[in-house]
């Protein structure tokens, strides 16, 4: 039973809005009239408070979490009772849950997913050090604040390792989408159970969906007990072997194989973050902040890798400068390299390359039947990075056909009348159409009146130059819409895209 907004709890906390509700409690945004700040209040349902076992669980949550003081754990501020019903006061976190972020964005960039896993693991490690197991690790219980920081919340079924617990033997607590095999079987639950659940959360961040589905919660729980996790690299080939190995070990059903504690898990995740960031030449979102928190040796190793890639880019750009007799300026920060890219075909007299940044390349897969409409979104910047050894690649398709009208990649430029598009590919033989669209948001599908056909690729060569029929019209978006795979091929790989205009 909820209470009215505007109610004053403990003569101090004025309820402003209901922001969530669960089986045991309702969560409100409230205003602390003493300290004049916004807080979050979790108030137990009155009918639940009448049961002594549930009441003790709720009070135990307040005591347990109040012991924890960590930047990645939502802080308990106060606790009290109103009309014989207990409530807990938490810091108010503005933002969204990790689940909402995944649902909104689909699978996350690899480095961002690893960064969030590190932050969650550090929070769980702090709890485990105090003898507290969360027991319900899931993206719904991770808040992402406005600065991008992850904070673990809702220790509602947490218990200390020293306690015998207040639930009947064999009762499963937690969400079965993320439940560990031993928890699903009603066996002893330790910090390794939290590690398993975090491994499932990491899987979901990388793939955009949980690994198991079933007719009901029990069926899903039994899959965690009996079935192997789907291969994360098969579902997302751009995931590196080191990261795939971390997912496998974190979700191992055998406790002797699974990470024994979060310290080992964090150490491996930190190594993976440096590997993945250097592979991509950049870090996105929270990954940048987490990289700064790494131990000095790991941070120096990551910087060295990025610096070496920067030196390679400088050499490439110097060659370009000699070829086109143009002044090219390299940004000093290796995380934004690619402001100038090497044309796959030398510019014609009077033409010059349009300056683009790696962030200006985007995948385009509107016709996908998958929940996640992406084609290796984390790799699109490679077509603009100036490195001939990197590439954006479509997903792998069986049978030599997309099974849909096509997939694509587009460049977002300042509105410009481009005259030519230079394409370098290691998978010649594919076919496609070049579309352009005016300023605003890019059209959400193909065909669409917003897309104007400006060129065609009848038979892509390793280096192809497409004359664009823009007729002086300034377009913001230029889409390479791939309609046919190479003969006998299963994917298309593009090393570089260069837009050119009249000088």
C-alpha positions as a Python dict, from the first residue, in 0.01 Angstrom:
ca = {
    (1, 'X'): (0, 0, 0),
    (2, 'X'): (147, 332, -105),
    (3, 'X'): (111, 661, 78),
    (4, 'X'): (27, 1002, -59),
    (5, 'X'): (284, 1228, -216),
    (6, 'X'): (335, 1524, 17),
    (7, 'X'): (339, 1311, 333),
    (8, 'X'): (608, 1413, 582),
    (9, 'X'): (797, 1115, 725),
    (10, 'X'): (959, 1148, 1067),
    (11, 'X'): (880, 1522, 1058),
    (12, 'X'): (1165, 1558, 812),
    (13, 'X'): (1129, 1385, 473),
    (14, 'X'): (856, 1514, 241),
    (15, 'X'): (759, 1266, -32),
    (16, 'X'): (763, 1423, -380),
    (17, 'X'): (706, 1137, -625),
    (18, 'X'): (697, 758, -648),
    (19, 'X'): (990, 638, -859),
    (20, 'X'): (971, 262, -819),
    (21, 'X'): (799, -30, -653),
    (22, 'X'): (884, -392, -579),
    (23, 'X'): (750, -691, -392),
    (24, 'X'): (860, -562, -52),
    (25, 'X'): (873, -185, -81),
    (26, 'X'): (802, 135, -270),
    (27, 'X'): (1071, 390, -353),
    (28, 'X'): (1004, 765, -347),
    (29, 'X'): (1194, 1076, -434),
    (30, 'X'): (1175, 1296, -126),
    (31, 'X'): (1305, 1625, 10),
    (32, 'X'): (1504, 1639, 332),
    (33, 'X'): (1365, 1953, 498),
    (34, 'X'): (1648, 1963, 754),
    (35, 'X'): (1948, 1946, 521),
    (36, 'X'): (1750, 2079, 222),
    (37, 'X'): (1850, 1814, -28),
    (38, 'X'): (1681, 1553, -245),
    (39, 'X'): (1695, 1194, -119),
    (40, 'X'): (1548, 856, -210),
    (41, 'X'): (1329, 674, 42),
    (42, 'X'): (1244, 306, 36),
    (43, 'X'): (933, 235, 245),
    (44, 'X'): (825, -118, 326),
    (45, 'X'): (473, -220, 225),
    (46, 'X'): (249, -219, 530),
    (47, 'X'): (122, -574, 471),
    (48, 'X'): (482, -700, 447),
    (49, 'X'): (584, -516, 764),
    (50, 'X'): (335, -728, 957),
    (51, 'X'): (553, -1036, 897),
    (52, 'X'): (842, -1042, 1138),
    (53, 'X'): (1070, -1231, 898),
    (54, 'X'): (1030, -977, 619),
    (55, 'X'): (1056, -689, 864),
    (56, 'X'): (1386, -825, 991),
    (57, 'X'): (1515, -862, 634),
    (58, 'X'): (1429, -499, 567),
    (59, 'X'): (1599, -377, 885),
    (60, 'X'): (1898, -596, 806),
    (61, 'X'): (1934, -423, 470),
    (62, 'X'): (1959, -86, 643),
    (63, 'X'): (2219, -213, 888),
    (64, 'X'): (2422, -392, 621),
    (65, 'X'): (2438, -116, 365),
    (66, 'X'): (2497, 150, 631),
    (67, 'X'): (2830, -23, 696),
    (68, 'X'): (2940, 36, 338),
    (69, 'X'): (3100, 359, 223),
    (70, 'X'): (3212, 327, -137),
    (71, 'X'): (3188, 551, -446),
    (72, 'X'): (3012, 273, -639),
    (73, 'X'): (2753, 188, -373),
    (74, 'X'): (2440, 394, -314),
    (75, 'X'): (2487, 536, 36),
    (76, 'X'): (2239, 484, 323),
    (77, 'X'): (2174, 815, 498),
    (78, 'X'): (1909, 740, 759),
    (79, 'X'): (1640, 495, 870),
    (80, 'X'): (1319, 525, 1066),
    (81, 'X'): (952, 430, 1093),
    (82, 'X'): (626, 600, 996),
    (83, 'X'): (289, 461, 1108),
    (84, 'X'): (466, 148, 1233),
    (85, 'X'): (616, 92, 887),
    (86, 'X'): (995, 117, 844),
    (87, 'X'): (1174, 318, 578),
    (88, 'X'): (1534, 368, 466),
    (89, 'X'): (1678, 694, 332),
    (90, 'X'): (1936, 673, 52),
    (91, 'X'): (2132, 925, -148),
    (92, 'X'): (1935, 1025, -455),
    (93, 'X'): (2106, 925, -780),
    (94, 'X'): (1995, 1119, -1087),
    (95, 'X'): (2022, 916, -1405),
    (96, 'X'): (1901, 574, -1516),
    (97, 'X'): (1947, 208, -1432),
    (98, 'X'): (2197, 1, -1625),
    (99, 'X'): (1902, -206, -1750),
    (100, 'X'): (1738, 106, -1890),
    (101, 'X'): (2066, 202, -2056),
    (102, 'X'): (2095, -138, -2224),
    (103, 'X'): (1731, -126, -2335),
    (104, 'X'): (1779, 224, -2472),
    (105, 'X'): (2118, 179, -2640),
    (106, 'X'): (2130, -194, -2710),
    (107, 'X'): (2464, -362, -2654),
    (108, 'X'): (2718, -120, -2512),
    (109, 'X'): (3058, -27, -2656),
    (110, 'X'): (3303, -294, -2541),
    (111, 'X'): (3525, -62, -2337),
    (112, 'X'): (3223, 94, -2167),
    (113, 'X'): (3084, -250, -2073),
    (114, 'X'): (3419, -352, -1924),
    (115, 'X'): (3442, -22, -1733),
    (116, 'X'): (3100, -72, -1575),
    (117, 'X'): (3191, -430, -1485),
    (118, 'X'): (3503, -300, -1308),
    (119, 'X'): (3303, -45, -1109),
    (120, 'X'): (3040, -301, -1009),
    (121, 'X'): (3307, -555, -914),
    (122, 'X'): (3485, -297, -698),
    (123, 'X'): (3157, -223, -519),
    (124, 'X'): (3087, -591, -460),
    (125, 'X'): (3444, -638, -337),
    (126, 'X'): (3390, -367, -75),
    (127, 'X'): (3073, -544, 39),
    (128, 'X'): (3240, -887, 44),
    (129, 'X'): (3524, -747, 253),
    (130, 'X'): (3260, -661, 515),
    (131, 'X'): (3110, -1008, 491),
    (132, 'X'): (2809, -896, 287),
    (133, 'X'): (2684, -1079, -23),
    (134, 'X'): (2444, -884, -245),
    (135, 'X'): (2259, -1194, -376),
    (136, 'X'): (2061, -998, -638),
    (137, 'X'): (2318, -849, -876),
    (138, 'X'): (2137, -740, -1193),
    (139, 'X'): (2141, -430, -1416),
    (140, 'X'): (1814, -312, -1257),
    (141, 'X'): (2010, -274, -934),
    (142, 'X'): (2290, -65, -1088),
    (143, 'X'): (2228, 307, -1123),
    (144, 'X'): (2419, 518, -1376),
    (145, 'X'): (2439, 877, -1258),
    (146, 'X'): (2454, 1187, -1476),
    (147, 'X'): (2836, 1170, -1481),
    (148, 'X'): (2827, 809, -1605),
    (149, 'X'): (2935, 654, -1272),
    (150, 'X'): (2789, 313, -1179),
    (151, 'X'): (2643, 269, -829),
    (152, 'X'): (2512, -60, -692),
    (153, 'X'): (2189, -42, -496),
    (154, 'X'): (1915, -258, -342),
    (155, 'X'): (2084, -493, -102),
    (156, 'X'): (1729, -599, -19),
    (157, 'X'): (1810, -969, 2),
    (158, 'X'): (2171, -923, 109),
    (159, 'X'): (2289, -1103, 418),
    (160, 'X'): (2615, -1126, 605),
    (161, 'X'): (2820, -1439, 562),
    (162, 'X'): (2814, -1502, 937),
    (163, 'X'): (2433, -1520, 950),
    (164, 'X'): (2240, -1840, 894),
    (165, 'X'): (1972, -1643, 714),
    (166, 'X'): (1603, -1610, 776),
    (167, 'X'): (1462, -1792, 473),
    (168, 'X'): (1373, -2158, 451),
    (169, 'X'): (1640, -2398, 325),
    (170, 'X'): (1635, -2436, -50),
    (171, 'X'): (1441, -2118, -120),
    (172, 'X'): (1575, -1929, -420),
    (173, 'X'): (1612, -1555, -380),
    (174, 'X'): (1708, -1322, -659),
    (175, 'X'): (1624, -1272, -1025),
    (176, 'X'): (1664, -1594, -1221),
    (177, 'X'): (1794, -1419, -1534),
    (178, 'X'): (2117, -1364, -1338),
    (179, 'X'): (2099, -1631, -1065),
    (180, 'X'): (2404, -1845, -996),
    (181, 'X'): (2372, -2225, -1030),
    (182, 'X'): (2433, -2281, -659),
    (183, 'X'): (2174, -2018, -563),
    (184, 'X'): (1923, -2171, -804),
    (185, 'X'): (1975, -2508, -635),
    (186, 'X'): (1930, -2361, -288),
    (187, 'X'): (2290, -2427, -189),
    (188, 'X'): (2521, -2204, 13),
    (189, 'X'): (2564, -1858, -138),
    (190, 'X'): (2897, -1676, -117),
    (191, 'X'): (3069, -1388, -291),
    (192, 'X'): (3131, -1619, -588),
    (193, 'X'): (2755, -1612, -654),
    (194, 'X'): (2771, -1235, -696),
    (195, 'X'): (3063, -1285, -937),
    (196, 'X'): (2854, -1523, -1149),
    (197, 'X'): (2566, -1276, -1161),
    (198, 'X'): (2805, -996, -1258),
    (199, 'X'): (2938, -1219, -1537),
    (200, 'X'): (2583, -1249, -1671),
    (201, 'X'): (2542, -871, -1646),
    (202, 'X'): (2865, -827, -1845),
    (203, 'X'): (2734, -1074, -2105),
    (204, 'X'): (2414, -870, -2137),
    (205, 'X'): (2607, -542, -2173),
    (206, 'X'): (2812, -693, -2456),
    (207, 'X'): (2530, -877, -2638),
    (208, 'X'): (2225, -667, -2548),
    (209, 'X'): (2029, -960, -2406),
    (210, 'X'): (2049, -1217, -2126),
    (211, 'X'): (2190, -1559, -2223),
    (212, 'X'): (1890, -1773, -2128),
    (213, 'X'): (1515, -1754, -2188),
    (214, 'X'): (1243, -1995, -2080),
    (215, 'X'): (871, -2042, -2026),
    (216, 'X'): (902, -1935, -1662),
    (217, 'X'): (1156, -1833, -1399),
    (218, 'X'): (1221, -2191, -1289),
    (219, 'X'): (1303, -2295, -1647),
    (220, 'X'): (1552, -2009, -1676),
    (221, 'X'): (1709, -2096, -1341),
    (222, 'X'): (1758, -2457, -1452),
    (223, 'X'): (1936, -2340, -1766),
    (224, 'X'): (2186, -2160, -1543),
    (225, 'X'): (2240, -2493, -1368),
    (226, 'X'): (2261, -2719, -1672),
    (227, 'X'): (2343, -2527, -1991),
    (228, 'X'): (2663, -2362, -2107),
    (229, 'X'): (2655, -1991, -2180),
    (230, 'X'): (2636, -1899, -2551),
    (231, 'X'): (2975, -1809, -2699),
    (232, 'X'): (3009, -1430, -2660),
    (233, 'X'): (3257, -1411, -2950),
    (234, 'X'): (3021, -1597, -3183),
    (235, 'X'): (2747, -1346, -3099),
    (236, 'X'): (2981, -1045, -3121),
    (237, 'X'): (3302, -1127, -3308),
    (238, 'X'): (3466, -795, -3221),
    (239, 'X'): (3495, -908, -2856),
    (240, 'X'): (3857, -999, -2789),
    (241, 'X'): (3971, -1339, -2666),
    (242, 'X'): (4087, -1199, -2331),
    (243, 'X'): (3746, -1049, -2257),
    (244, 'X'): (3566, -1366, -2368),
    (245, 'X'): (3787, -1564, -2128),
    (246, 'X'): (3688, -1334, -1839),
    (247, 'X'): (3319, -1386, -1915),
    (248, 'X'): (3372, -1763, -1930),
    (249, 'X'): (3558, -1778, -1599),
    (250, 'X'): (3319, -1543, -1416),
    (251, 'X'): (3022, -1759, -1521),
    (252, 'X'): (3184, -2099, -1469),
    (253, 'X'): (2944, -2340, -1301),
    (254, 'X'): (3232, -2513, -1122),
    (255, 'X'): (3328, -2298, -822),
    (256, 'X'): (3684, -2426, -847),
    (257, 'X'): (3708, -2268, -1194),
    (258, 'X'): (3513, -1950, -1125),
    (259, 'X'): (3698, -1645, -991),
    (260, 'X'): (3750, -1703, -618),
    (261, 'X'): (3703, -1335, -534),
    (262, 'X'): (3642, -996, -690),
    (263, 'X'): (4007, -893, -654),
    (264, 'X'): (4114, -1148, -919),
    (265, 'X'): (3820, -1052, -1138),
    (266, 'X'): (3897, -679, -1117),
    (267, 'X'): (4263, -742, -1199),
    (268, 'X'): (4171, -931, -1516),
    (269, 'X'): (3906, -676, -1615),
    (270, 'X'): (4160, -395, -1578),
    (271, 'X'): (4398, -581, -1809),
    (272, 'X'): (4115, -635, -2057),
    (273, 'X'): (4024, -266, -2049),
    (274, 'X'): (4377, -165, -2151),
    (275, 'X'): (4376, -430, -2426),
    (276, 'X'): (4036, -332, -2566),
    (277, 'X'): (4109, 42, -2546),
    (278, 'X'): (4437, 1, -2732),
    (279, 'X'): (4281, -229, -2994),
    (280, 'X'): (4026, 39, -3074),
    (281, 'X'): (4259, 333, -3026),
    (282, 'X'): (3996, 498, -2807),
    (283, 'X'): (3783, 462, -2496),
    (284, 'X'): (3421, 569, -2475),
    (285, 'X'): (3195, 682, -2194),
    (286, 'X'): (3290, 575, -1846),
    (287, 'X'): (3588, 376, -1978),
    (288, 'X'): (3792, 696, -1998),
    (289, 'X'): (3731, 768, -1629),
    (290, 'X'): (3805, 410, -1522),
    (291, 'X'): (4132, 404, -1718),
    (292, 'X'): (4250, 694, -1500),
    (293, 'X'): (4187, 484, -1187),
    (294, 'X'): (4403, 190, -1294),
    (295, 'X'): (4721, 109, -1103),
    (296, 'X'): (5020, 309, -1238),
    (297, 'X'): (5181, 14, -1419),
    (298, 'X'): (4861, -74, -1605),
    (299, 'X'): (4787, 288, -1683),
    (300, 'X'): (5138, 339, -1821),
    (301, 'X'): (5102, 28, -2035),
    (302, 'X'): (4775, 155, -2180),
    (303, 'X'): (4929, 495, -2249),
    (304, 'X'): (5229, 333, -2419),
    (305, 'X'): (5006, 133, -2651),
    (306, 'X'): (4801, 436, -2745),
    (307, 'X'): (5112, 646, -2794),
    (308, 'X'): (5262, 391, -3032),
    (309, 'X'): (4944, 391, -3238),
    (310, 'X'): (4966, 771, -3245),
    (311, 'X'): (5319, 755, -3384),
    (312, 'X'): (5202, 523, -3660),
    (313, 'X'): (4925, 765, -3748),
    (314, 'X'): (5168, 1057, -3766),
    (315, 'X'): (5380, 863, -4015),
    (316, 'X'): (5074, 784, -4229),
    (317, 'X'): (4962, 1146, -4223),
    (318, 'X'): (5305, 1270, -4327),
    (319, 'X'): (5284, 1046, -4632),
    (320, 'X'): (4938, 1186, -4709),
    (321, 'X'): (5071, 1538, -4677),
    (322, 'X'): (5341, 1465, -4930),
    (323, 'X'): (5091, 1314, -5173),
    (324, 'X'): (4825, 1582, -5161),
    (325, 'X'): (5055, 1875, -5077),
    (326, 'X'): (4809, 1978, -4807),
    (327, 'X'): (4855, 2089, -4450),
    (328, 'X'): (4718, 1820, -4222),
    (329, 'X'): (4694, 1875, -3848),
    (330, 'X'): (4695, 1579, -3611),
    (331, 'X'): (4504, 1603, -3285),
    (332, 'X'): (4742, 1524, -2996),
    (333, 'X'): (4492, 1307, -2807),
    (334, 'X'): (4509, 947, -2932),
    (335, 'X'): (4149, 886, -2826),
    (336, 'X'): (4023, 1122, -3100),
    (337, 'X'): (4260, 1030, -3379),
    (338, 'X'): (4125, 1023, -3733),
    (339, 'X'): (4038, 1388, -3785),
    (340, 'X'): (4208, 1347, -4123),
    (341, 'X'): (4202, 1020, -4309),
    (342, 'X'): (4390, 873, -4602),
    (343, 'X'): (4184, 874, -4924),
    (344, 'X'): (4162, 527, -5077),
    (345, 'X'): (4204, 697, -5417),
    (346, 'X'): (4422, 1010, -5461),
    (347, 'X'): (4215, 1328, -5492),
    (348, 'X'): (4157, 1466, -5839),
    (349, 'X'): (4288, 1808, -5926),
    (350, 'X'): (4086, 2071, -5743),
    (351, 'X'): (3942, 1822, -5489),
    (352, 'X'): (4023, 1797, -5119),
    (353, 'X'): (3930, 1556, -4843),
    (354, 'X'): (3659, 1666, -4601),
    (355, 'X'): (3787, 1667, -4243),
    (356, 'X'): (3604, 1407, -4031),
    (357, 'X'): (3652, 1262, -3684),
    (358, 'X'): (3621, 894, -3587),
    (359, 'X'): (3299, 980, -3405),
    (360, 'X'): (3148, 1087, -3739),
    (361, 'X'): (3113, 727, -3863),
    (362, 'X'): (2801, 531, -3766),
    (363, 'X'): (2666, 185, -3845),
    (364, 'X'): (2321, 160, -4006),
    (365, 'X'): (2105, -152, -3972),
    (366, 'X'): (1740, -39, -3957),
    (367, 'X'): (1600, -356, -4116),
    (368, 'X'): (1748, -597, -3862),
    (369, 'X'): (1505, -833, -3692),
    (370, 'X'): (1729, -842, -3385),
    (371, 'X'): (1646, -638, -3077),
    (372, 'X'): (1985, -471, -3119),
    (373, 'X'): (1995, -298, -3457),
    (374, 'X'): (2372, -270, -3484),
    (375, 'X'): (2652, -375, -3717),
    (376, 'X'): (2966, -359, -3501),
    (377, 'X'): (2893, -3, -3390),
    (378, 'X'): (3208, 5, -3179),
    (379, 'X'): (3431, -33, -3488),
    (380, 'X'): (3285, 231, -3721),
    (381, 'X'): (3554, 487, -3633),
    (382, 'X'): (3814, 262, -3793),
    (383, 'X'): (3709, 376, -4139),
    (384, 'X'): (3833, 725, -4043),
    (385, 'X'): (4137, 644, -3829),
    (386, 'X'): (4401, 667, -4101),
    (387, 'X'): (4526, 317, -4015),
    (388, 'X'): (4515, 76, -4313),
    (389, 'X'): (4538, -218, -4073),
    (390, 'X'): (4202, -150, -3909),
    (391, 'X'): (3854, -191, -4054),
    (392, 'X'): (3481, -188, -3988),
    (393, 'X'): (3318, -518, -4077),
    (394, 'X'): (2953, -615, -4107),
    (395, 'X'): (2813, -907, -3913),
    (396, 'X'): (2876, -1250, -4066),
    (397, 'X'): (2583, -1375, -4275),
    (398, 'X'): (2524, -1735, -4375),
    (399, 'X'): (2419, -1837, -4723),
    (400, 'X'): (2591, -1545, -4893),
    (401, 'X'): (2296, -1312, -4841),
    (402, 'X'): (2190, -1053, -4586),
    (403, 'X'): (1834, -1187, -4572),
    (404, 'X'): (1720, -824, -4588),
    (405, 'X'): (1758, -527, -4822),
    (406, 'X'): (2099, -437, -4688),
    (407, 'X'): (2317, -292, -4413),
    (408, 'X'): (2532, 16, -4412),
    (409, 'X'): (2764, 269, -4258),
    (410, 'X'): (2723, 645, -4286),
    (411, 'X'): (2935, 953, -4232),
    (412, 'X'): (2800, 1260, -4054),
    (413, 'X'): (2968, 1573, -4191),
    (414, 'X'): (2901, 1942, -4166),
    (415, 'X'): (2652, 2007, -4448),
    (416, 'X'): (2862, 1989, -4762),
    (417, 'X'): (2824, 1918, -5131),
    (418, 'X'): (3059, 1621, -5162),
    (419, 'X'): (3172, 1533, -5513),
    (420, 'X'): (3334, 1196, -5457),
    (421, 'X'): (3353, 909, -5208),
    (422, 'X'): (3672, 705, -5191),
    (423, 'X'): (3633, 351, -5050),
    (424, 'X'): (3901, 98, -4950),
    (425, 'X'): (3782, -259, -4887),
    (426, 'X'): (3951, -593, -4829),
    (427, 'X'): (3639, -779, -4950),
    (428, 'X'): (3597, -669, -5312),
    (429, 'X'): (3297, -772, -5516),
    (430, 'X'): (3015, -635, -5303),
    (431, 'X'): (2747, -406, -5440),
    (432, 'X'): (2573, -104, -5295),
    (433, 'X'): (2419, 238, -5329),
    (434, 'X'): (2539, 571, -5192),
    (435, 'X'): (2267, 785, -5038),
    (436, 'X'): (2277, 1137, -4895),
    (437, 'X'): (2042, 1315, -4653),
    (438, 'X'): (2002, 1675, -4544),
    (439, 'X'): (2058, 1822, -4198),
    (440, 'X'): (1860, 1699, -3896),
    (441, 'X'): (1837, 1335, -3789),
    (442, 'X'): (1929, 1070, -4049),
    (443, 'X'): (1627, 886, -4198),
    (444, 'X'): (1539, 577, -3996),
    (445, 'X'): (1504, 330, -4281),
    (446, 'X'): (1576, 255, -4647),
    (447, 'X'): (1400, 337, -4872),
    (448, 'X'): (1293, 674, -4735),
    (449, 'X'): (1222, 1004, -4910),
    (450, 'X'): (1486, 1161, -4688),
    (451, 'X'): (1758, 955, -4854),
    (452, 'X'): (1863, 1078, -5200),
    (453, 'X'): (2055, 836, -5423),
    (454, 'X'): (2381, 1005, -5526),
    (455, 'X'): (2597, 714, -5644),
    (456, 'X'): (2630, 339, -5694),
    (457, 'X'): (2889, 68, -5633),
    (458, 'X'): (2831, -198, -5900),
    (459, 'X'): (3134, -411, -5818),
    (460, 'X'): (3355, -284, -5536),
    (461, 'X'): (3729, -300, -5599),
    (462, 'X'): (3996, -285, -5331),
    (463, 'X'): (4002, 88, -5400),
    (464, 'X'): (3687, 237, -5548),
    (465, 'X'): (3611, 597, -5634),
    (466, 'X'): (3242, 688, -5660),
    (467, 'X'): (3140, 1014, -5826),
    (468, 'X'): (2858, 1169, -5623),
    (469, 'X'): (2568, 1339, -5798),
    (470, 'X'): (2503, 1602, -5533),
    (471, 'X'): (2460, 1882, -5791),
    (472, 'X'): (2569, 2148, -5546),
    (473, 'X'): (2324, 2041, -5271),
    (474, 'X'): (2477, 2040, -4925),
    (475, 'X'): (2409, 1716, -4739),
    (476, 'X'): (2495, 1622, -4381),
    (477, 'X'): (2478, 1242, -4405),
    (478, 'X'): (2641, 1015, -4663),
    (479, 'X'): (2538, 648, -4642),
    (480, 'X'): (2714, 349, -4795),
    (481, 'X'): (2420, 108, -4826),
    (482, 'X'): (2555, -242, -4900),
    (483, 'X'): (2297, -449, -5086),
    (484, 'X'): (2492, -760, -5191),
    (485, 'X'): (2779, -954, -5036),
    (486, 'X'): (3087, -1048, -5241),
    (487, 'X'): (3050, -1378, -5432),
    (488, 'X'): (3100, -1655, -5178),
    (489, 'X'): (3149, -1404, -4899),
    (490, 'X'): (2972, -1375, -4564),
    (491, 'X'): (3062, -1018, -4470),
    (492, 'X'): (3195, -688, -4600),
    (493, 'X'): (3500, -516, -4453),
    (494, 'X'): (3580, -148, -4515),
    (495, 'X'): (3918, -3, -4415),
    (496, 'X'): (3852, 359, -4506),
    (497, 'X'): (3592, 603, -4634),
    (498, 'X'): (3695, 947, -4761),
    (499, 'X'): (3456, 1218, -4865),
    (500, 'X'): (3594, 1475, -5109),
    (501, 'X'): (3468, 1810, -5235),
    (502, 'X'): (3578, 2073, -5480),
    (503, 'X'): (3852, 2291, -5334),
}
